[in-house]
C-alpha cells in the first residue's frame, strides 16, 4: 500500500523526517482501509462536491502541496529566520488537509456524493481523527483542523495559514 500511495502522491517523499513521512503514508492507508477507495480511485474522485469540476482529489492535494512548497521557498529566501517555518509540518499538513474526504465522499452508481458519515462529520474532523490515530503531531493536526471554514474563528499557525490559503486558491479559482 505504501508504494501505491507514494505513486499517486510523490510529494510525500519531500518530507525529510522519516517518522513524519511514514505517519502521512499510514494515515492515507488507514483512510483507504476504512473505505472502498484505492489509491488509483483518488485520481478519479472529485476534490469537491460543491462545484462541478474534473479536478481530482489527488490533483488538488498535489496542487496545494506544491503551492505550499513554493511559498516555503519564497519565504525562506526573502524572510529567512524572521519568519521561521517548519517545512516538514507544512508539507505533511498540505498532504493531509483533505484526507478526511476519503470518509466524507462515496461513489454510488457512477456518481459521487456525501457518505452517511460525511453528512454528520465533515472532513476536517474525520481527517484529524485519522491522523491522530497514526501519531501525527499536534502541529499537523492543527493544520488539518483549521484548513477550511471550520477553522475561521481560530488563530492559525503560519503553516496553517499557508495551507488554508493554498487550499482556497485552488477552490476559489475553479469555476462552477
N, C-alpha and C positions, 0 to 999 in steps of 0.2 A: 504494500500500500504506500509506503514511504516514497518509493521510486515513482509511482504514478502521480502522487501529489507534487513531487518535485518537477515532474514533466509538465504539468499544467501550470504550476506556479514556480518557475525557475528563480524568481526573485527571492525565494526563501533562502537560497544559498548566499545572498548578500549579507545575511545576519552572521556576524563573526562569532558571537558567543554560541558555542555548540549546544549548551543546555537550553538556551532560549530558542535556537533554531529547531531542535528536536521537540520542544514543547509546542511550537507552532504546528509542526507536522502531526504530532499526536492529537492536537485539538481538531485539526481537519479530519484525521482518521476517526476520532470519536464522533464527530458530527455525521460523517458518512455512514458509520456503523449504526447510528440511531435512525437512519432514513433509508430510502431506497436508491439514493443518488450514488453514482460512481464519479470518480474524478473527471472522466470524459463528459459526463452529463452536465457538468458545471460550465462547459463551453457552449451548451445549448440553452440552459436556464437563463431567462432574462434577469438582469440585475435589479429591475424594479417592476412591480405590478401596477404602479401608479401611472406610468406613461407607456405608450406603445413604442417599443424600441426593439431593434435587433442586436443591441449591445448585450453581450452575455455577462453573466456573473463573473466569470474568470477575467474577461477583458476589463470589466470595471475595477475589480480588485487589483489587477496588474497596473491599470492606469493610475489609480490612487497611490499605489506603492511607488510607482515611478515618479509621480509628481512630488511625493514626499521626499524621495531620494534627491531629486533635483533641488528642492527647497533647502534641504540639509546642506548640499554643496554650496549653494549661493550664500546661505547664512554663515557657513564656516569661512568661506573666502572673504566676505565683507565684514562680518561682525566678530569672527574668531571667538575668543573666550568671553567677550562681552555678552554673548548670548549662547551659553553652552547648551547643546542638545545631546541627548543620548540617542545616537544613531540606531543602535540595535532595538531599543524600545520603540522608536519611531517606526522602524520597518516592521517589527512584529505587530504593532498596533494597526498599521496600514493593511497588512496581510490579513489580519483577523477582524477588522472592524465590522464586516458583514457576515462573519461565519455563522451567526445565528439564523441567517436567511435560509440555510440548509434545512432548518427545522420549521421555519415560518412558511415556506413555499412548497407546494407539491404539484405534480403533474397528473392530471386525470383526463383521459380521452384526448390526449394531444394538446390540452390547454393547461396553462399554469394558473394557479390560484392559491389563496391563503389556505394553509392546512388548518385543521381543527385547533391544534395547539397554537398556531400562528395568529389565529383570531383572538386568542386570550393573552399571549405573551409575545410582545414584539421582539425583533431580532437583537436589539442592544442587550436586553435582559437574558435571553437564551444564549447569546454569544458570551456574555460574562460567565454564565454557569458552565458552559463548555470549556472555556479557557481556564477557569478556576479549578476545575476538576483535573486539569493537566498540569497544575502547579505554576501557572502563569503569574508573574509578579504583579503587585497592585498597580504599578505604573502602566502596564499594558491593559489590565482590566479597566482602569480609568478611561483609557482611550476608547475601548470598545463601548463602554457605558455612556460616554458623553459625545460620541461622534455625530449623533443625529439630534432631532428636535428635543428628545427627552433630556439631553444634556444642557439645553439652553439656559436654565435657571442657575446652573452651577459654574464655578470658575473652572477653566480648563488649563491643564499644564501646557507649556509651549508645544510639546509633542502632540497633545490632544487637540490644540487649536489648529495645528498644521493638518492633521488627518481630517478634522471636521471640515476645514475649508477645501481641502483636496477632494473630499467626497462630494461636496456641493458644487465644486467646479464641474465635476463630471455630471451630476444630476441636473443642475440648472442649465447647462448648455445643450441638453438633449431636448429637442422639440417633441411635443406630444402629438 
